[in-house]
Amino acid sequence: MTRIRNVAFLKSSNLRLLLREILKHQPISKAALAKKLHVGHSTVVQLLKPLIDRKIVVESMFGDSTGGRPPKLLSMNPDAAYGIVVDLSGHKIRVALMNCVLNVVAVSRLNAESDIYSTLESIVNLCNQLKEQTNGSRILGLCVAISGVIDPATGKISSSLIEGLENVRLVDYLREKLNLPIVVENDANLSALGEFMKMEKDMNNMFYIHMGEGLGGGLIIDRAIFRGDRGYAGEIGKILYDSQTFRTVGDVYSQLSRSSSHSEDEIVRLLSTIVLNVVSILDVVNFVVGGTAFDINERLLSKVEAEVKRHFYGFDVEVRKSKKDPDAMLTGAMEYLIENVLTNL
């Protein structure tokens, strides 16, 4: 059943879009924001006024004049507030302090322990240490990147690489320990958002393929994370690879990642299978491959592009390797935190 959205929901959604465009294109004028989002100038002014009043969004400089007065350009204030990001996607955990322009201020690392609550206690301790580095500045909250899917109704996490995490109500646990707003999202979704924020060219849709401890995918549709009906959109490991043996892409990925003698052609075929399936269903043009499980280079990705073009009507796709700096997952997680917290002020 279609739900009628109330005024507060629409205002929050529009502000979310504005924040994303400022973070991606700053410094940017109000007129440019209005043009990009197809809204009136007065709408932009009204939505941003509370954030400008709090000096979270600042008018930092003047842009080029087109005949009248030079426009004031908007940027996020890097010192207005900070956020904490926890990369809980695998056994090597990162806890980072980030500012409002998506830069990492400090980062700490630890390894997951056999007891999940010992791991979480160590994470809480690191978060408290990072909070002390802000000299009393506001902490927006905490964003946690996980390898599974969180049920918004129960807070339960499914299919995590971290043993025991599925038995923890993570949001409740961290909120009680840290007294901060907590948001949790799938690691591949956040990496996809981070890659989208790093893209120099404008686009609406993108697919991210993560090849790390596990295989995952994140989908950006109409400039936002697309989760599907149950939060499992992008679970590319379940794509059928071989119908005769009923092997999935995930089965092949596990086999190749454990092998020390896999060939480049095997990686090309694996990636080509993933990209071709996604293209066939969604007609997405832009793909990014991240993770450290395999040595992915431009030659290999060119072969993937050629293979997909050969099988999909001769249409081009663009498959590029993720850039390590800035880190896509941390970037996406902080952007996601900013959106979720600042739209609810």
Phi, psi and omega in degrees: 000132178288132179260139175277122183279137179277174185297319181298320180296314181296320178297316180297317181296318180292321178294324177301315179295319179298314180299319180297319180290322177296314181297326184278326190240007184300147356283145185215146182276160176298322179296319179294321177298315180299320180292317181296323186260003177057047176231169179283155179302321181295328178295317178298314181300314183295317183291323185273347185306313179299325180284327176290320178299325179274001180062026173279318169255131183236150173271097196273332185196176177258141176269183180287139179281142174253020179133331179254210177291140178300136181284147173282137183259140183262141174216159169285143176276113186297336184259003183291325182195166179232165174224158177246132180241131177245119175270097181251036185274345181206194186279344173260106191262140175240141174233119188236142170263128184229153179260184188281000172250022172070024177264142176282125178268318179204151179217139176236156183229151174205163177260143178296139178264169181293330177264120186299324183287332173293319177299313181295324178296320177296321178297315179299318179298318179293321178300316179296322177295319180290325178301324182293339182280354182271357179055040176086000177293160184294138171256118181296320183159197183230131174246129181248126175264123181239161180274349181256204179237135179259133177280116184296337182281320185252342184078007182277141181256137180248147169058038180280148175286341180273113184298131177093346183294331180292347179263002185251134169277087194298316182299312181298318182298310184289324179297319180293321184283326189249345180055047179227156169300136182237130172234143181233136180211155178299139184297320180291324176298316180293321177296321177298316178297319178297318178295321178298318180293332182276344184297129179286323181272153178282137177205163179255329188230147181198149176235132179250131178248119180255124180241083182235226175302326174229174179257129181214167179219146177231138188239127173253120177236129183051043173069016180222157176300132175252122186255341186084186184290328185238007178092005186257009178302136181095002179284072187290344178297341181269357176297136180287127181261320182220111185288333183290318179261357183057038174279139177263168174301322178297322177298314181294319180299314180299319180295315181291322182290336178274343185270144177262001186235025179289152182261163176297323180298326178292321177292319178300315181295320179299308180295322179298321178297315180297307184297317181297320178295316180295316180298318183296326182270320190248346184054042174278140183261325189257126180232145175231135179248125179231179181103167187240014183290329183227160176275095181265124180233172185295325179298315179299316182291328175296323177295321178296315179301316181295320181294317179293318178300321181296327184261351184235071170059016181077010180281145178278147166232160178243117180241115181236160180276141177296141175272135184293330185234122359283157182293124187296317183294315179295319178300311181296322181293318180291320177299317180296320177296314180302312180303311187289327182274312186289335178282353180248014178292000000 
